[in-house]
């Protein structure tokens, strides 16, 4: 069996969530050099999700909307949706 090489990379993350809507909870992983711009774009996108008429007209999901805005800003990222598990 081949174990392969293990790579450990440090990355920063942004956790966007809503206190009023617990299903709205995602994590965005970005490189350090993109962190500040990513945070700014993601915060604005999350706020715009509630106010931009295009969201409702085109039936955007919040994750897709934020993803589109990050791509528009040429930011490399990985996005994961969090799921709360109750034991």
Beta strands, then each sheet from edge to edge (+ up, - down):
strand 1: 12-17
strand 2: 25-30
strand 3: 78-81
sheet 1: 1+ 2- 3+
end
